[in-house]
Amino acid sequence: MPGILDAVIKADEKHLALLQEIESLRAKHNQASKEFGRSKERPPELMAEMRELGEEIAELQGRMKEAKDELDSLLLELPNMPHESVPLGKDADDNVIARTWGTPRQFDFTPAPHWEIGERLDIIDFVRGVKLSGSRFYVLKGLGARLQHALINFMLELHTKDHGYTEIYPPFMLRRECMVGSGNLPKFADNLYHDAEEDFWFVPTAEVPLTNMHRDEILDGAQLPIYYAAYTPCFRREKMAAGKDTRGIKRGHQFDKVELYKYVLPENSDAELYSLLSDAEEVLQKLNLPYRVVQLCTGDIGFASCKTFDIEVWAPGSNEWLEVSSCSNCQDFQARRANVRFRAEAGAKPQFVHTLNGSGLALPRVLIAVLENYQQPEGTVLVPEALSKYM
């Protein structure tokens, strides 16, 4: 961080120095122009001076544009500032467990991991996933595919009918400026999938199109808050050490997710974060899956976020907590990049909105938790009551 801050300060000083020099030369040029206008004889030395000043100003304007472009590029690399309530820390080891919900099931047999359950029930096909697309891909088949769809439909219905979100079905390929607006570019270019010919970027999360739904707009303050929910597949390059998390469907280059997104008044954004978190938690509560809420420290918080809570569900077969949601308050960080503003009242000066986002929830980890928590000793898996009408 100190390195990029130093570079920003240096670039800003360079840009301001050029701007001041141009303004000084313009003042001289304007003075010479006035003298030229008052002179009846039009002295050639005055004409030469004006020409030289004009050429010098044009040359400096080119240099100033380069300096401004450099400054703007560096500014896009700066992350959001953590909220004062975020715990200090260096990395994930310093995150704080805020609370837990539910009691992990006590098995009278050794619970199997989801990859064994999936293959035994013939609902996850790893071999054909690799055959189709390579490592970190899989095929859901039969009841596995139905369970995935049931979870998506259950979550969308819960959030739209009970929590007041408006469902959005966005494009899955986006323009470059959408990635910049959400904070994915230029910082995370190496983790994104990109079609170079059309300059389309595949969605890494529905947060990106939802951030840009109102790009370059001035909203009526009376419209706020605006709540959106969207299902999309998500495409991200998984770059990890060899042998890490290679079993099962925990990590992949493609996964499904239901995303929650809010545009809110600045004074309400902190309260809206806890409301967003509650909406995401209710998914696991209705599925009766044990989970914990973790507040991220300053060293682990995301690039665009000022305050984040993760939700981690318990997976007994894998014997680990799996992150299924990150609920974040970005305050005006994304709104500034995407230029999303509002007027509190007619004639008022536009202000930047605050934006929040969170998974509500992410698959396939919820599917993993269902398979591992609801497995039976004879090898079958019960369907959670909340999903019965969707299956």
KESE-598621 format. One record per residue (C-alpha): residue in one letter; x, y, z. Coordinates in steps of 0.5 Angstrom, whole numbers, plus 500, padded with zeros to 3 digits. Last residue first. Example, Ala and Ser with C-alpha at 12.3 -4.5 7.8 and 13.67 -1.06 7.14 Angstrom:
BEGIN
S527498514 A525491516 
This chain:
BEGIN
M424437488 Y422445489 K417443494 S421439498 L427444499 A425447506 E424440508 P431439507 V432433502 L435427506 V441423503 T442416502 G448412504 E445407509 P448411514 Q444417512 Q447424509 Y443430511 N449434513 E454432508 L449433502 V446439504 A453442506 I456440499 L450443496 V451450500 R458450497 P456449490 L454454490 A454461493 L448464497 G445469498 S452472496 G453479499 N453486496 L452493499 T453500495 H452507498 V450513494 F454519491 Q451525492 P448530487 K447537490 A439539491 G434542486 A429537488 E431533494 A436528497 R439527489 F442521488 R449519485 V452513481 N458515478 A461507477 R468509480 R465513485 A459509486 Q464503487 F467506493 D461510496 Q460505502 C463499500 N459495505 S460487505 C457481506 S461475504 S457469503 V458461502 E465460506 L466453508 W468451515 E471444515 N471437516 S470435509 G464430511 P462435517 A461441512 W459447517 V457453513 E461459513 I458466513 D463472512 F462479514 T465485511 K467492512 C470498508 S469493501 A472494495 F479491495 G476485500 I478485507 D483480510 G489485513 T483490516 C480484519 L474480517 Q468479521 V466472521 V459469522 R458461523 Y454456521 P450450522 L445448517 N437448518 L436449511 K431455514 Q437457518 L442457512 V438461508 E436466514 E443468514 A443471507 D437476509 S441477516 L447479513 L443484508 S440487514 Y447488518 L449491512 E443496511 A445498518 D451500516 S449503510 N443508513 E447515513 P449514506 L442512503 V442506500 Y443502493 K443494495 Y445488492 L444480493 E447475489 V445468488 K451464486 D453458481 F460456479 Q465456474 H473455475 G472451480 R473450488 K469446493 I467441488 G470435490 R478433491 T483438489 D482443495 K490444495 G494439491 A498444487 A498451490 M492455488 K490459482 E482459481 R481463474 R474466475 F467465472 C460466476 P454463473 T448468475 Y442469479 A440476481 A437479487 Y436487487 Y434492493 I434499492 P434504498 L432509495 Q427511490 A426517494 G433520493 D431520486 L437517482 I442521478 E445516473 D452514470 R452507472 H445505475 M445497473 N453498474 T453495481 L448490479 P452488473 V459487477 E455484483 A453478479 T459475480 P466473476 V462475470 F465474463 W468480460 F467482453 D472486449 E469483443 E475480440 A479479447 D474475450 H476475457 Y476471463 L478474470 N483472475 D489476472 A485482471 F484483478 K486490480 P485493473 L479492474 N475488479 G473494482 S465494481 G466500476 V472498473 M469491471 C463495468 E467499464 R470493461 R463491458 L460485460 M458478459 F453474463 P448479461 P443480467 Y437477470 I434481476 E430479481 T427485486 Y429484493 G423485498 H426480503 D420475504 K418474497 T424476493 H429474497 L426467499 E424466492 L431467489 M434462495 F429457494 N429457486 I437457487 L437451492 A432447488 H436448481 Q442445485 L438439488 R435438481 A442437478 G444432483 L438429482 G439427475 K446429473 L451435476 V458435471 Y464437474 F470442472 R476443476 S481440471 G479439464 S473442460 L469436457 K473430459 V474433466 G467434467 R466427465 V470424470 F468428476 D460426475 I456428481 I449425482 D451418481 L449416488 R456413490 E459418486 G456424489 I456421496 E464420495 W465427493 H461430498 P465427504 A463421508 P460422515 T463416520 F457413523 D453415529 F453422527 Q453428532 R450434528 P453441528 T449445533 G446451530 W448458529 T455461531 R457468533 A462474531 I468470530 V474475529 N479475523 D486475525 D488468522 A485471516 D491476515 K495482518 G489484523 L486490526 P478489527 V473493523 S469498527 E473504524 H471502517 P477500512 M479505507 N477502500 P483500495 L487504491 E489501484 L484505480 L488511483 L494509479 S490509473 D487516474 L494519476 E497516469 D492518465 K492525468 A500525467 E499523460 K494529459 M499534462 R504532457 G499533451 Q497539455 L504541455 E506541448 A500545446 I502550451 E509551448 E506551441 G501557443 L506560447 E511560441 R505563436 M504568441 E511570441 A512570434 M506575433 L509579438 E515580434 P512581428 P509587430 R501588429 E501595427 K495597429 S496595436 R490594441 G489587439 F496584439 E496587446 K490583448 S493577445 A500578448 Q496578455 N492572453 H498568451 K502570458 A495568462 R495562458 L503561460 S501561467 E495556466 I499551463 E505552468 Q500551474 L497545470 L504542469 A505542476 L498539478 H499533474 K506532477 E504533484 D498528483 A503523480 K508523486 I502523491 V499517487 A506513487 D507514494 L500511495 I502505491 G508504495 P505505502 M500500500 
